[in-house]
Amino acid sequence: MTRRSLLRVRELVRKELRQIFRDPKAKRIIFGAPVIQLVLFGYAVNTDVRNVSSFVVDHDRTAESRALVDALTVSGHFRVVGRSDRARDLARALDGGRAVIGLEIPAGFARDLRAGRGAAAQVLVDGTSSNTATVAQGYAARIIQAFGVRALGDAPAGGVDLRARAWYNPALVSRVYNIPAVIGAILFMMSLLLTALAVVRERELGTLEQLLVSPLTGGELVLGKMIPVAAIAFVDLALITTVAVAWFDIPLRGSVPTLLLASAIFIVTSLGFGLLISTISRTQQEAFMAMFLFFLPAIILSGFLYPVRTMPHFFQLLTLLNPIRHFLEVVRNIFLKGAGLADLWPQLLVLTAMAALTLWLARWRFRTTLG
């Protein structure tokens, strides 16, 4: 690139920054909104289960049955909202939505427990909310198993002593897993939003004709549109990463340079997709709708809400074309596992290829538009 070309790009960057920040509210939206979104998502996107309403039917009424109920409630995961000695009351509580978990302890529970015959207890779960039901059922099973092991502590030793430990996230706090993904989603949305409106804004303001007669090439115009948004995206990255680490206490086990490099590749890829949307839209409203038409499926197929491995095979293959899917794998591994470039190069290579392809297509579209 020649010196004259660099000067043209520099002037276009200055024009873009002035246009973006001409409205004083723009600064608050561009830099304040990502922080607010991270805080809201950080608290709202939470799959942890606490104080699940529970109904207990205790037919045994012994110290052992009461100890089992105490073991469930002391964990903080369950909260007893009703007790009875009739099974139909438990069914009514589940049907009426007063309880999510029902625990029925049969008569003879303590006797079987002392005899080592394997005492039985029934747990019924309201499956209306499948996620809550699955997590609550897992917690209940784990607590009841631990109670049984403690109750048989004096029994003869034998068998396998299995002790499970969660690596990287020992407390199994969903926020630790979700917030790094929220960072990726916010960067993706901001990059798409700002670039998707770039060329369309020129059309609506009537300045596109001035660009048509200017000496700007397609590549220079692409750079001039990208650089300001990339700079804003990096500022947003610094802000939301600081909030994630300082406010939510999310561990950043990997290196900051690795995070910056991966984010730079992802931001360029996102800008390429945004510019493509910008070149095929005629109005800002059309660009805005096209951006969300692309953004929402990309989030759903990224592994942000649901693990990719649980999707049908066709959609698992489709996620390989999704840039945010690869970046979420990268950012989660950097934050939680301390992964480096040696571990992340496949995802970074795919993102680099996507960035090169989208930028080439955007440049071609610009050349067509300006030609």
MARVO-588802 format. One record per residue (C-alpha): x, y, z; chain; residue number from 1. Coordinates in pm, 1 decimal, always signed. Last residue first. Example, Ala and Ser with C-alpha at 12.3 -4.5 7.8 and 13.67 -1.06 7.14 Angstrom:
<sites>
- +1367.0_-106.0_+714.0_A_2
- +1230.0_-450.0_+780.0_A_1
</sites>
This chain:
<sites>
- -1794.5_+44.2_-1011.8_A_371
- -1843.4_+156.1_-657.0_A_370
- -2099.3_-112.5_-582.6_A_369
- -1912.6_-382.2_-773.7_A_368
- -1582.7_-287.0_-609.8_A_367
- -1757.9_-284.3_-274.0_A_366
- -1898.7_-631.0_-338.5_A_365
- -1555.8_-760.1_-434.5_A_364
- -1405.6_-606.8_-121.8_A_363
- -1677.2_-766.8_+90.7_A_362
- -1618.5_-1104.5_-75.9_A_361
- -1244.7_-1081.3_-13.0_A_360
- -1309.0_-972.7_+345.1_A_359
- -1546.7_-1265.4_+396.8_A_358
- -1298.4_-1518.3_+259.2_A_357
- -994.0_-1390.9_+450.2_A_356
- -1186.2_-1371.0_+777.7_A_355
- -1329.7_-1720.2_+730.7_A_354
- -981.8_-1860.7_+666.3_A_353
- -851.1_-1685.8_+977.1_A_352
- -1140.1_-1820.6_+1183.3_A_351
- -1066.8_-2175.7_+1064.3_A_350
- -696.6_-2136.1_+1149.7_A_349
- -783.5_-1995.3_+1492.2_A_348
- -1004.5_-2297.4_+1565.7_A_347
- -731.8_-2544.3_+1462.4_A_346
- -454.7_-2338.3_+1636.2_A_345
- -611.6_-2346.8_+1981.2_A_344
- -397.1_-2596.7_+2169.5_A_343
- -55.2_-2482.9_+2047.6_A_342
- -175.0_-2121.5_+2067.5_A_341
- -226.3_-2150.6_+2441.7_A_340
- -491.0_-2295.3_+2670.9_A_339
- -524.1_-2164.5_+3026.9_A_338
- -806.0_-2408.3_+3096.7_A_337
- -1087.7_-2181.2_+3212.6_A_336
- -1027.8_-1844.2_+3047.4_A_335
- -829.6_-1951.0_+2740.4_A_334
- -1037.5_-2264.6_+2683.3_A_333
- -1361.0_-2069.8_+2713.0_A_332
- -1231.6_-1803.3_+2472.1_A_331
- -1123.8_-2054.1_+2207.7_A_330
- -1433.2_-2275.0_+2215.4_A_329
- -1648.1_-1963.3_+2204.0_A_328
- -1443.4_-1840.7_+1906.6_A_327
- -1508.7_-2157.5_+1705.1_A_326
- -1886.3_-2143.0_+1757.3_A_325
- -1878.5_-1767.2_+1690.6_A_324
- -1747.2_-1822.6_+1338.9_A_323
- -2031.5_-2055.8_+1229.0_A_322
- -1944.4_-2273.8_+931.4_A_321
- -1854.1_-2566.8_+1161.2_A_320
- -2195.8_-2520.5_+1322.5_A_319
- -2355.9_-2673.1_+1011.9_A_318
- -2184.8_-3006.3_+1078.9_A_317
- -2338.6_-3017.8_+1425.8_A_316
- -2666.4_-2912.4_+1266.8_A_315
- -2665.3_-3219.0_+1041.3_A_314
- -2572.4_-3448.2_+1332.5_A_313
- -2865.4_-3340.3_+1546.9_A_312
- -2763.8_-3117.6_+1840.8_A_311
- -2648.4_-3255.3_+2177.6_A_310
- -2277.8_-3235.0_+2083.3_A_309
- -2309.8_-2862.1_+2014.5_A_308
- -2387.6_-2793.7_+2378.9_A_307
- -2689.9_-2564.6_+2426.0_A_306
- -2711.1_-2191.0_+2494.8_A_305
- -2369.8_-2066.0_+2377.8_A_304
- -2290.3_-2377.7_+2176.5_A_303
- -2266.8_-2167.9_+1860.7_A_302
- -2574.1_-2288.0_+1669.2_A_301
- -2820.0_-2077.0_+1871.9_A_300
- -2588.0_-1774.6_+1858.5_A_299
- -2542.4_-1802.4_+1480.5_A_298
- -2916.5_-1849.7_+1434.0_A_297
- -2973.3_-1519.3_+1621.9_A_296
- -2699.5_-1317.4_+1449.8_A_295
- -2782.0_-1386.4_+1083.0_A_294
- -3147.2_-1278.1_+1087.2_A_293
- -3040.9_-1015.7_+1340.5_A_292
- -2801.0_-860.4_+1090.4_A_291
- -3053.4_-887.1_+808.6_A_290
- -3304.8_-694.7_+1019.2_A_289
- -3056.0_-416.5_+1090.1_A_288
- -2944.1_-401.5_+727.3_A_287
- -3305.7_-370.7_+609.0_A_286
- -3372.0_-97.2_+862.1_A_285
- -3054.4_+82.3_+757.4_A_284
- -3170.1_+78.6_+396.9_A_283
- -3051.5_-84.0_+71.2_A_282
- -2886.2_-395.6_+209.5_A_281
- -2646.7_-620.8_+13.1_A_280
- -2330.2_-421.1_+84.3_A_279
- -2395.7_-380.7_+456.5_A_278
- -2459.2_-750.3_+509.6_A_277
- -2122.3_-822.9_+351.8_A_276
- -1963.7_-555.6_+570.9_A_275
- -2103.2_-720.8_+881.5_A_274
- -1971.7_-1062.8_+779.4_A_273
- -1625.2_-915.1_+725.3_A_272
- -1643.9_-726.5_+1053.2_A_271
- -1719.2_-1052.0_+1234.5_A_270
- -1412.6_-1217.2_+1078.7_A_269
- -1195.3_-917.5_+1171.5_A_268
- -1330.3_-936.1_+1527.6_A_267
- -1256.9_-1309.2_+1545.5_A_266
- -896.7_-1267.1_+1431.0_A_265
- -843.6_-980.0_+1676.7_A_264
- -1009.8_-1176.0_+1958.4_A_263
- -774.3_-1470.3_+1907.9_A_262
- -473.4_-1239.2_+1912.8_A_261
- -597.8_-1048.4_+2217.9_A_260
- -675.1_-1367.2_+2411.8_A_259
- -332.2_-1509.1_+2329.7_A_258
- -169.3_-1182.2_+2437.5_A_257
- -367.8_-1193.5_+2767.3_A_256
- -232.3_-1534.7_+2860.7_A_255
- -456.5_-1813.7_+2983.8_A_254
- -588.1_-1872.3_+3334.9_A_253
- -838.7_-1586.6_+3335.1_A_252
- -1057.5_-1693.6_+3626.2_A_251
- -1404.4_-1535.4_+3641.0_A_250
- -1439.4_-1331.6_+3960.9_A_249
- -1775.9_-1186.0_+3854.4_A_248
- -1680.2_-823.6_+3925.0_A_247
- -1303.6_-810.9_+3863.5_A_246
- -1260.9_-1084.5_+3601.5_A_245
- -1582.4_-1039.6_+3403.5_A_244
- -1582.3_-660.8_+3447.0_A_243
- -1223.8_-637.0_+3319.1_A_242
- -1310.1_-862.3_+3026.6_A_241
- -1612.1_-642.0_+2949.5_A_240
- -1408.9_-322.4_+2936.9_A_239
- -1104.1_-455.9_+2752.2_A_238
- -1322.1_-624.9_+2488.7_A_237
- -1528.1_-306.9_+2448.7_A_236
- -1208.3_-111.7_+2379.9_A_235
- -1104.6_-380.8_+2131.2_A_234
- -1443.5_-360.6_+1957.4_A_233
- -1416.9_+18.4_+1928.9_A_232
- -1077.3_-15.6_+1756.9_A_231
- -1217.7_-279.4_+1522.0_A_230
- -1511.6_-50.9_+1440.9_A_229
- -1278.6_+235.3_+1349.7_A_228
- -1048.4_+8.3_+1140.8_A_227
- -1316.7_-172.8_+944.3_A_226
- -1484.7_+102.4_+738.0_A_225
- -1158.8_+260.4_+623.5_A_224
- -1010.3_-80.6_+556.3_A_223
- -1304.7_-183.8_+334.6_A_222
- -1291.4_+152.6_+155.8_A_221
- -922.3_+110.7_+89.2_A_220
- -978.5_-237.0_-52.1_A_219
- -1255.5_-118.4_-283.8_A_218
- -1041.6_+166.3_-415.5_A_217
- -1081.4_+528.9_-308.1_A_216
- -1003.5_+787.1_-581.0_A_215
- -1334.3_+963.4_-510.5_A_214
- -1617.3_+979.5_-766.2_A_213
- -1814.3_+689.6_-617.8_A_212
- -1729.2_+797.9_-264.3_A_211
- -1909.0_+1126.6_-324.1_A_210
- -2209.0_+935.3_-458.9_A_209
- -2213.4_+732.6_-138.3_A_208
- -2253.3_+1052.2_+60.5_A_207
- -2631.7_+1073.2_+12.0_A_206
- -2707.8_+1028.1_+380.9_A_205
- -2918.5_+718.7_+308.5_A_204
- -2654.6_+561.5_+85.3_A_203
- -2366.3_+635.8_+321.6_A_202
- -2567.9_+490.3_+610.0_A_201
- -2617.3_+174.1_+405.4_A_200
- -2241.1_+144.5_+359.5_A_199
- -2170.1_+131.0_+733.7_A_198
- -2490.4_-6.9_+886.8_A_197
- -2378.6_-370.5_+889.3_A_196
- -2041.1_-253.8_+1022.0_A_195
- -2166.9_-120.8_+1354.5_A_194
- -2414.6_-401.3_+1418.7_A_193
- -2193.4_-690.3_+1315.5_A_192
- -1900.1_-581.0_+1531.0_A_191
- -2123.9_-503.7_+1828.9_A_190
- -2308.2_-837.7_+1803.7_A_189
- -1994.2_-1049.8_+1770.0_A_188
- -1816.1_-872.6_+2054.6_A_187
- -2123.0_-920.4_+2275.5_A_186
- -2153.0_-1291.7_+2188.0_A_185
- -1783.8_-1355.4_+2256.8_A_184
- -1798.9_-1188.5_+2597.6_A_183
- -2118.4_-1382.9_+2675.3_A_182
- -1924.9_-1703.8_+2604.4_A_181
- -1666.3_-1606.9_+2866.4_A_180
- -1963.7_-1544.2_+3101.1_A_179
- -2127.6_-1885.8_+3059.3_A_178
- -1870.5_-2130.4_+3197.8_A_177
- -1781.7_-1942.6_+3516.9_A_176
- -2147.9_-1844.3_+3554.3_A_175
- -2251.5_-2211.5_+3557.1_A_174
- -2077.0_-2271.3_+3889.4_A_173
- -1962.9_-2634.1_+3901.6_A_172
- -1769.9_-2566.7_+4226.2_A_171
- -1458.0_-2736.7_+4088.2_A_170
- -1459.1_-2548.0_+3754.6_A_169
- -1127.7_-2641.9_+3586.1_A_168
- -1167.7_-3010.6_+3689.7_A_167
- -1477.6_-3149.7_+3857.9_A_166
- -1394.4_-3416.5_+4116.2_A_165
- -1554.5_-3757.1_+4151.2_A_164
- -1475.3_-3996.6_+4435.6_A_163
- -1541.1_-4365.3_+4373.0_A_162
- -1442.9_-4609.6_+4650.6_A_161
- -1480.6_-4942.3_+4472.1_A_160
- -1589.8_-5259.2_+4646.6_A_159
- -1513.3_-5341.6_+5006.7_A_158
- -1507.0_-5209.8_+5356.3_A_157
- -1731.4_-5374.7_+5616.7_A_156
- -2014.8_-5143.2_+5728.6_A_155
- -1942.5_-4867.3_+5976.3_A_154
- -1973.5_-4594.1_+5714.9_A_153
- -2300.8_-4733.1_+5589.7_A_152
- -2492.6_-4419.4_+5684.8_A_151
- -2221.1_-4202.9_+5532.0_A_150
- -2241.8_-4390.5_+5201.2_A_149
- -2620.1_-4366.1_+5202.8_A_148
- -2609.2_-3992.7_+5263.8_A_147
- -2362.3_-3950.1_+4976.8_A_146
- -2598.5_-4138.1_+4748.3_A_145
- -2890.3_-3921.3_+4861.9_A_144
- -2690.1_-3604.4_+4794.4_A_143
- -2578.9_-3719.5_+4446.9_A_142
- -2926.7_-3831.1_+4344.5_A_141
- -3081.7_-3504.7_+4465.8_A_140
- -2824.3_-3292.2_+4282.2_A_139
- -2874.6_-3487.3_+3959.1_A_138
- -3252.6_-3461.0_+3984.5_A_137
- -3223.2_-3087.8_+4042.1_A_136
- -3002.6_-3046.2_+3733.0_A_135
- -3233.4_-3251.2_+3511.1_A_134
- -3551.7_-3089.5_+3642.1_A_133
- -3413.6_-2737.6_+3609.5_A_132
- -3311.6_-2803.5_+3248.1_A_131
- -3632.8_-2986.1_+3158.1_A_130
- -3864.1_-2714.2_+3284.4_A_129
- -4199.1_-2894.6_+3286.0_A_128
- -4021.2_-3205.6_+3416.0_A_127
- -4162.5_-3186.2_+3769.4_A_126
- -3942.9_-3434.6_+3954.3_A_125
- -4037.5_-3732.1_+4173.3_A_124
- -3777.3_-3879.6_+4408.1_A_123
- -3848.2_-4216.6_+4569.9_A_122
- -3651.4_-4356.5_+4862.7_A_121
- -3518.7_-4709.2_+4900.8_A_120
- -3293.8_-4858.4_+5169.8_A_119
- -3024.8_-5099.7_+5054.3_A_118
- -3012.5_-5417.1_+5257.8_A_117
- -2749.6_-5281.2_+5500.1_A_116
- -2955.3_-5382.0_+5802.3_A_115
- -2936.2_-5030.7_+5942.1_A_114
- -3066.0_-4881.9_+5614.2_A_113
- -3341.5_-5140.9_+5583.8_A_112
- -3467.2_-5057.5_+5932.2_A_111
- -3439.1_-4682.3_+5874.6_A_110
- -3648.0_-4698.5_+5552.8_A_109
- -3905.9_-4934.2_+5703.1_A_108
- -4197.7_-4716.7_+5594.2_A_107
- -4132.2_-4548.3_+5261.1_A_106
- -3965.7_-4208.7_+5210.6_A_105
- -4131.5_-4002.7_+4937.3_A_104
- -3945.3_-3697.5_+4807.7_A_103
- -4116.0_-3461.6_+4562.6_A_102
- -3921.2_-3202.9_+4366.1_A_101
- -4061.5_-2905.1_+4174.2_A_100
- -4318.7_-2804.2_+4434.7_A_99
- -4613.9_-2564.8_+4449.2_A_98
- -4678.0_-2612.8_+4074.9_A_97
- -5030.1_-2744.3_+4128.3_A_96
- -4955.5_-3084.1_+3977.0_A_95
- -4641.6_-3126.4_+4186.8_A_94
- -4814.8_-3028.6_+4511.5_A_93
- -5118.7_-3241.6_+4425.1_A_92
- -4900.2_-3545.8_+4362.9_A_91
- -4727.7_-3495.1_+4699.0_A_90
- -5063.6_-3467.0_+4872.0_A_89
- -5169.4_-3794.2_+4704.5_A_88
- -4876.6_-3972.8_+4872.7_A_87
- -5012.7_-3908.6_+5221.7_A_86
- -4786.4_-3859.0_+5524.3_A_85
- -4738.5_-3488.9_+5461.6_A_84
- -4480.5_-3215.9_+5440.6_A_83
- -4464.2_-2885.9_+5256.5_A_82
- -4234.2_-2615.1_+5123.0_A_81
- -3901.8_-2789.4_+5188.9_A_80
- -3616.2_-2596.3_+5028.4_A_79
- -3357.8_-2768.2_+4808.7_A_78
- -3020.0_-2671.7_+4662.7_A_77
- -2888.5_-2509.1_+4980.8_A_76
- -2698.7_-2824.8_+5076.3_A_75
- -2858.2_-2816.1_+5420.7_A_74
- -3196.1_-2892.8_+5263.0_A_73
- -3111.8_-3229.3_+5107.9_A_72
- -2909.3_-3359.5_+5403.7_A_71
- -3186.9_-3245.4_+5638.5_A_70
- -3439.1_-3459.1_+5447.7_A_69
- -3209.9_-3760.9_+5483.0_A_68
- -3158.3_-3687.9_+5852.9_A_67
- -3536.1_-3684.6_+5902.9_A_66
- -3557.0_-4029.0_+5746.5_A_65
- -3274.8_-4155.4_+5969.0_A_64
- -3425.3_-4011.3_+6288.0_A_63
- -3747.9_-4191.6_+6210.7_A_62
- -4080.4_-4087.1_+6064.4_A_61
- -4106.0_-4379.6_+5822.0_A_60
- -4394.1_-4268.0_+5599.5_A_59
- -4226.2_-3936.9_+5523.2_A_58
- -4386.8_-3746.9_+5234.5_A_57
- -4172.8_-3444.9_+5155.7_A_56
- -4246.7_-3159.5_+4912.8_A_55
- -3961.4_-2958.6_+4758.1_A_54
- -3924.1_-2605.3_+4623.1_A_53
- -3579.2_-2574.5_+4467.6_A_52
- -3370.7_-2341.0_+4682.0_A_51
- -3081.3_-2320.8_+4434.1_A_50
- -3026.4_-2464.4_+4085.3_A_49
- -2739.6_-2327.1_+3880.2_A_48
- -2826.9_-2278.1_+3514.4_A_47
- -2752.3_-1905.7_+3513.4_A_46
- -2787.6_-1675.8_+3215.5_A_45
- -2959.6_-1398.4_+3415.2_A_44
- -2675.1_-1287.6_+3642.7_A_43
- -2392.9_-1274.4_+3390.7_A_42
- -2636.8_-1186.5_+3113.7_A_41
- -2738.4_-868.3_+3292.8_A_40
- -2381.5_-778.3_+3391.3_A_39
- -2249.9_-851.9_+3041.8_A_38
- -2531.5_-654.0_+2881.3_A_37
- -2464.4_-352.7_+3102.5_A_36
- -2093.9_-365.5_+3013.7_A_35
- -2172.8_-401.0_+2641.2_A_34
- -2424.3_-109.6_+2658.8_A_33
- -2184.3_+137.9_+2816.2_A_32
- -1915.8_+155.2_+2548.0_A_31
- -2118.7_+177.0_+2226.9_A_30
- -2441.5_+308.2_+2379.1_A_29
- -2280.2_+565.5_+2605.4_A_28
- -2053.6_+684.6_+2326.3_A_27
- -2342.6_+701.8_+2080.0_A_26
- -2548.7_+922.9_+2309.5_A_25
- -2321.3_+1217.2_+2227.7_A_24
- -2431.0_+1191.6_+1859.4_A_23
- -2138.3_+1270.7_+1629.7_A_22
- -1955.4_+969.7_+1768.4_A_21
- -2008.9_+736.6_+1470.2_A_20
- -1979.0_+1009.0_+1207.4_A_19
- -1664.8_+1153.5_+1358.6_A_18
- -1511.4_+805.8_+1380.5_A_17
- -1605.6_+729.7_+1019.2_A_16
- -1459.5_+1055.9_+889.4_A_15
- -1133.5_+998.1_+1074.5_A_14
- -1113.8_+646.5_+930.7_A_13
- -1176.7_+784.4_+579.4_A_12
- -897.4_+1034.0_+627.8_A_11
- -659.0_+760.8_+737.5_A_10
- -754.8_+536.9_+444.5_A_9
- -682.1_+817.3_+197.5_A_8
- -349.8_+888.8_+366.4_A_7
- -256.1_+520.5_+352.7_A_6
- -331.1_+515.4_-22.0_A_5
- -106.9_+816.1_-76.6_A_4
- +171.2_+644.4_+116.8_A_3
- +142.1_+336.7_-104.8_A_2
- +0.0_+0.0_+0.0_A_1
</sites>
